[in-house]
Amino acid sequence: MTEPGPPGEKRVPAHRRPGRGGKILSVWHISQKAYEGVRMSQQPVVAVLGLGAMGHAFAANLLKKGFTVRGWNRTRAKGEDLCRAGLTLADSAAGAVEGADVVIAMLADGDTTRQTLQAASDALKQGATLAQMGTIGVDATDALIAELQQRRPDVLYIDAPVSGTKAPAENAQILVLASGDRDRAQAAEQVFAAIGKGTQWLGEAGASSRMKLVVNSWLIGLMQSLAESTRLAEAFGFSTADLWQVLDGGPLAVPYAKMKLDMIAGGDFTPQMHLLWALKDAKLALDAAGDTRLPALENIAEVWQQAVDAGYGEQDLAAVYAYLKR
Ligand SMILES: NC(=O)c1ccc[n+]([C@@H]2O[C@H](COP(=O)([O-])OP(=O)(O)OC[C@H]3O[C@@H](n4cnc5c(N)ncnc54)[C@H](OP(=O)(O)O)[C@@H]3O)[C@@H](O)[C@H]2O)c1
């Protein structure tokens, strides 16, 4: 979102502005300062529940952009570094949401999100916005919407899962998939603009959690296919570099595949997205699919469950390659 200029401001011509080291503050500088003050006071107060890989990045970007941010994480230590940047770290989710205009929930799964929000719902500010940004699937999303409608009908629920992983989140380059009452979502949009590169609105609340499963089923298929193709290439005596050189520059050279090939080549599976959470998403998609046949996703979920059982769950999902190779 482009920052508007100071309201009613006329730029002072360059020849009337002070040069480097000039002592006189121009009209522009004074009103720019005043404008910044107004802008900051108009920013919503944000609470972030869940300071894992993604929630931590969201909170850090909001702090960088001058928002007042309150946070809570089950493991308090994960949020402590952000206190130096101005985060107010609460001991409970209820404590974190008090006074917040926008509450972000970025927790592992549906059960955790529902339990946390049940505990915090009475403490939500009147008329606050709740942006649920984790990948929690269709059933938990629909249940949350109904629960909130019953307990706190004044609160605006925005279903807002994200596309993009840890590094894009750290660089405010995620895409927010939003659904819900956009006409009332100005505060949420300010927050989304600070943590991402764009927001795609998809309709009624719940639509974006459905689209998120579509996106992740594509990502999961891509990852499994890449891991298997790499194993086949190796069996024929090719390296990952050979494989990428053939793909590079053509329509098959998906940037995501390059990132994952680099992980495979370096043997570094530091999680951008935990294999465990990717498996959760595969199961959420299968659960929500109804009569739609997804045989490849079913097989992948079985293989990834075996990989998780073998101890790969806390690594990046690219570790399925290492599981296939062992
Ligand atoms: N990483 C990605 O690429 C990515 C991209 C898009 C969406 N997502 C989704 O975003 C969500 C968060 O992902 P993440 O990568 O940030 O995961 P993460 O780093 O594992 O963080 C998970 C968060 O959930 C909390 N949590 C887990 N179990 C809990 C429990 N029983 N009670 C209270 N808190 C609990 C964790 O607290 P502790 O620190 O105490 O464990 C942490 O704050 C997931 O739904 C994931 O699928 C992830």
The ligand as an SDF file (V2000), in Angstrom:
LIG
                    3D

 48 52  0  0  0  0  0  0  0  0999 V2000
    6.1490  -22.0620    8.0950 N   0  0  0  0  0  0  0  0  0  0  0  0
    5.4750  -21.9480    6.9710 C   0  0  0  0  0  0  0  0  0  0  0  0
    6.0250  -22.0300    5.8650 O   0  0  0  0  0  0  0  0  0  0  0  0
    4.0040  -21.6670    6.9800 C   0  0  0  0  0  0  0  0  0  0  0  0
    3.4500  -21.0100    5.8850 C   0  0  0  0  0  0  0  0  0  0  0  0
    2.0940  -20.7270    5.8790 C   0  0  0  0  0  0  0  0  0  0  0  0
    1.3090  -21.1670    6.9400 C   0  0  0  0  0  0  0  0  0  0  0  0
    1.8770  -21.8450    7.9820 N   0  0  0  0  0  0  0  0  0  0  0  0
    0.9900  -22.2720    9.0590 C   0  0  0  0  0  0  0  0  0  0  0  0
    1.0820  -21.3010   10.0920 O   0  0  0  0  0  0  0  0  0  0  0  0
    0.9330  -21.9300   11.3630 C   0  0  0  0  0  0  0  0  0  0  0  0
    2.1720  -21.6590   12.2070 C   0  0  0  0  0  0  0  0  0  0  0  0
    3.2850  -22.1820   11.4930 O   0  0  0  0  0  0  0  0  0  0  0  0
    4.7860  -21.9200   11.9530 P   0  0  0  0  0  0  0  0  0  0  0  0
    5.6350  -22.3090   10.8120 O   0  0  0  0  0  0  0  0  0  0  0  0
    4.9190  -20.5730   12.5640 O   0  0  0  0  0  0  0  0  0  0  0  0
    4.9250  -23.0610   13.0730 O   0  0  0  0  0  0  0  0  0  0  0  0
    5.8590  -23.1230   14.3660 P   0  0  0  0  0  0  0  0  0  0  0  0
    7.1060  -22.3600   14.1600 O   0  0  0  0  0  0  0  0  0  0  0  0
    5.9490  -24.5630   14.7180 O   0  0  0  0  0  0  0  0  0  0  0  0
    4.9750  -22.3670   15.4690 O   0  0  0  0  0  0  0  0  0  0  0  0
    3.8270  -22.9860   15.9840 C   0  0  0  0  0  0  0  0  0  0  0  0
    3.2050  -22.0750   17.0120 C   0  0  0  0  0  0  0  0  0  0  0  0
    2.0880  -22.7530   17.6330 O   0  0  0  0  0  0  0  0  0  0  0  0
    2.3270  -22.8340   19.0390 C   0  0  0  0  0  0  0  0  0  0  0  0
    1.7710  -24.0500   19.6030 N   0  0  0  0  0  0  0  0  0  0  0  0
    1.9070  -25.3190   19.1370 C   0  0  0  0  0  0  0  0  0  0  0  0
    1.2300  -26.1760   19.9290 N   0  0  0  0  0  0  0  0  0  0  0  0
    0.6700  -25.4280   20.9140 C   0  0  0  0  0  0  0  0  0  0  0  0
   -0.1580  -25.7200   22.0240 C   0  0  0  0  0  0  0  0  0  0  0  0
   -0.5680  -26.9650   22.2770 N   0  0  0  0  0  0  0  0  0  0  0  0
   -0.5510  -24.6970   22.8200 N   0  0  0  0  0  0  0  0  0  0  0  0
   -0.1570  -23.4280   22.5680 C   0  0  0  0  0  0  0  0  0  0  0  0
    0.6200  -23.0780   21.5310 N   0  0  0  0  0  0  0  0  0  0  0  0
    1.0260  -24.0710   20.7110 C   0  0  0  0  0  0  0  0  0  0  0  0
    3.8190  -22.7980   19.1780 C   0  0  0  0  0  0  0  0  0  0  0  0
    4.1760  -22.4530   20.4940 O   0  0  0  0  0  0  0  0  0  0  0  0
    5.5820  -22.9830   21.1010 P   0  0  0  0  0  0  0  0  0  0  0  0
    6.6050  -22.0340   20.5770 O   0  0  0  0  0  0  0  0  0  0  0  0
    5.3880  -22.9320   22.5690 O   0  0  0  0  0  0  0  0  0  0  0  0
    5.7860  -24.3890   20.5770 O   0  0  0  0  0  0  0  0  0  0  0  0
    4.1540  -21.7150   18.1470 C   0  0  0  0  0  0  0  0  0  0  0  0
    3.8180  -20.4470   18.6260 O   0  0  0  0  0  0  0  0  0  0  0  0
    0.6720  -23.4080   11.0680 C   0  0  0  0  0  0  0  0  0  0  0  0
   -0.7150  -23.6050   10.9710 O   0  0  0  0  0  0  0  0  0  0  0  0
    1.3140  -23.6020    9.7050 C   0  0  0  0  0  0  0  0  0  0  0  0
    0.7520  -24.6900    9.0120 O   0  0  0  0  0  0  0  0  0  0  0  0
    3.2040  -22.0770    8.0440 C   0  0  0  0  0  0  0  0  0  0  0  0
  1  2  1  0
  2  3  2  0
  2  4  1  0
  4  5  1  0
  4 48  2  0
  5  6  2  0
  6  7  1  0
  7  8  2  0
  8  9  1  0
  8 48  1  0
  9 10  1  0
  9 46  1  0
 10 11  1  0
 11 12  1  0
 11 44  1  0
 12 13  1  0
 13 14  1  0
 14 15  2  0
 14 16  1  0
 14 17  1  0
 17 18  1  0
 18 19  2  0
 18 20  1  0
 18 21  1  0
 21 22  1  0
 22 23  1  0
 23 24  1  0
 23 42  1  0
 24 25  1  0
 25 26  1  0
 25 36  1  0
 26 27  1  0
 26 35  1  0
 27 28  2  0
 28 29  1  0
 29 30  1  0
 29 35  2  0
 30 31  1  0
 30 32  2  0
 32 33  1  0
 33 34  2  0
 34 35  1  0
 36 37  1  0
 36 42  1  0
 37 38  1  0
 38 39  2  0
 38 40  1  0
 38 41  1  0
 42 43  1  0
 44 45  1  0
 44 46  1  0
 46 47  1  0
M  CHG  2   8   1  16  -1
M  END
$$$$
